[in-house]
Amino acid sequence: MNEARGTEALDALFAGRPETLSVEEVAEVLNISRQNTYAWLRDGVIPGYKLGSTWRVIRDELKETMRQGANVPSRRGHEGKD
């Protein structure tokens, strides 16, 4: 159930965005600076493609990366408890 809410939240975050995002658009979506966006692209934290001097990010690849990196509540504290 939490996964469904997370998927809905990501869908809402990217609603109306084009299939290919610029650095500025990624920075806006992630609420980070352009400098951080460039660093994350260079370091492979977020997926992107550099064409000449221009970076492009495929919207659905970024969504999937965010989905895979989402925090999931730990069940460790609940093991063995009834």
C-alpha positions as a Markdown table, in Angstrom:
| # | Residue | x | y | z |
|---|---|---|---|---|
| 1 | Met | 0.0 | 0.0 | 0.0 |
| 2 | Asn | 2.8 | 2.5 | 0.8 |
| 3 | Glu | 4.5 | 1.6 | -2.5 |
| 4 | Ala | 1.3 | 2.6 | -4.4 |
| 5 | Arg | 1.2 | 5.9 | -2.6 |
| 6 | Gly | 4.9 | 6.4 | -3.5 |
| 7 | Thr | 4.2 | 5.7 | -7.1 |
| 8 | Glu | 1.3 | 8.1 | -7.1 |
| 9 | Ala | 3.5 | 10.8 | -5.6 |
| 10 | Leu | 6.2 | 10.3 | -8.2 |
| 11 | Asp | 3.6 | 10.4 | -11.0 |
| 12 | Ala | 2.2 | 13.6 | -9.5 |
| 13 | Leu | 5.7 | 15.1 | -9.2 |
| 14 | Phe | 6.4 | 14.4 | -12.9 |
| 15 | Ala | 2.9 | 15.2 | -14.2 |
| 16 | Gly | 3.0 | 17.5 | -17.2 |
| 17 | Arg | 6.7 | 17.2 | -17.7 |
| 18 | Pro | 8.2 | 16.4 | -21.1 |
| 19 | Glu | 9.7 | 13.0 | -21.8 |
| 20 | Thr | 13.2 | 14.6 | -21.9 |
| 21 | Leu | 14.2 | 17.0 | -19.1 |
| 22 | Ser | 16.9 | 19.7 | -19.1 |
| 23 | Val | 19.2 | 20.3 | -16.2 |
| 24 | Glu | 17.1 | 23.2 | -15.1 |
| 25 | Glu | 13.9 | 21.1 | -15.1 |
| 26 | Val | 15.6 | 18.3 | -13.1 |
| 27 | Ala | 16.9 | 20.8 | -10.6 |
| 28 | Glu | 13.3 | 22.2 | -10.2 |
| 29 | Val | 11.8 | 18.7 | -9.8 |
| 30 | Leu | 14.4 | 17.6 | -7.2 |
| 31 | Asn | 14.5 | 21.0 | -5.5 |
| 32 | Ile | 18.3 | 21.2 | -5.8 |
| 33 | Ser | 20.6 | 23.6 | -7.4 |
| 34 | Arg | 21.8 | 23.4 | -11.0 |
| 35 | Gln | 25.3 | 22.8 | -9.6 |
| 36 | Asn | 24.2 | 19.8 | -7.6 |
| 37 | Thr | 22.3 | 18.5 | -10.6 |
| 38 | Tyr | 25.4 | 18.6 | -12.8 |
| 39 | Ala | 27.4 | 16.9 | -10.0 |
| 40 | Trp | 24.8 | 14.1 | -9.6 |
| 41 | Leu | 24.8 | 13.6 | -13.4 |
| 42 | Arg | 28.6 | 13.4 | -13.6 |
| 43 | Asp | 28.7 | 11.0 | -10.6 |
| 44 | Gly | 25.9 | 8.8 | -12.0 |
| 45 | Val | 23.6 | 9.5 | -9.0 |
| 46 | Ile | 20.9 | 10.3 | -11.5 |
| 47 | Pro | 20.7 | 8.9 | -15.1 |
| 48 | Gly | 21.5 | 11.3 | -17.9 |
| 49 | Tyr | 23.0 | 11.7 | -21.4 |
| 50 | Lys | 25.5 | 14.3 | -22.4 |
| 51 | Leu | 25.3 | 15.4 | -25.9 |
| 52 | Gly | 28.1 | 17.8 | -26.6 |
| 53 | Ser | 28.0 | 20.1 | -23.7 |
| 54 | Thr | 24.3 | 19.6 | -23.0 |
| 55 | Trp | 22.9 | 17.1 | -20.5 |
| 56 | Arg | 19.5 | 15.5 | -21.0 |
| 57 | Val | 17.5 | 13.3 | -18.6 |
| 58 | Ile | 14.8 | 10.9 | -19.7 |
| 59 | Arg | 11.9 | 11.6 | -17.4 |
| 60 | Asp | 10.9 | 7.9 | -16.9 |
| 61 | Glu | 14.5 | 6.8 | -16.2 |
| 62 | Leu | 14.7 | 9.5 | -13.4 |
| 63 | Lys | 11.3 | 8.4 | -12.0 |
| 64 | Glu | 12.5 | 4.8 | -11.9 |
| 65 | Thr | 15.8 | 5.7 | -10.3 |
| 66 | Met | 13.9 | 7.7 | -7.6 |
| 67 | Arg | 11.4 | 4.8 | -7.1 |
| 68 | Gln | 14.3 | 2.3 | -6.6 |
| 69 | Gly | 16.0 | 4.6 | -4.1 |
| 70 | Ala | 13.0 | 5.4 | -2.1 |
| 71 | Asn | 13.2 | 4.9 | 1.7 |
| 72 | Val | 11.2 | 1.9 | 2.8 |
| 73 | Pro | 10.1 | 1.6 | 6.5 |
| 74 | Ser | 12.3 | -0.9 | 8.3 |
| 75 | Arg | 10.5 | -3.9 | 9.7 |
| 76 | Arg | 13.6 | -4.7 | 11.9 |
| 77 | Gly | 12.1 | -3.1 | 15.0 |
| 78 | His | 8.9 | -5.2 | 14.6 |
| 79 | Glu | 10.4 | -8.7 | 14.3 |
| 80 | Gly | 9.5 | -11.1 | 16.9 |
| 81 | Lys | 6.7 | -8.9 | 18.3 |
| 82 | Asp | 3.1 | -10.0 | 18.1 |
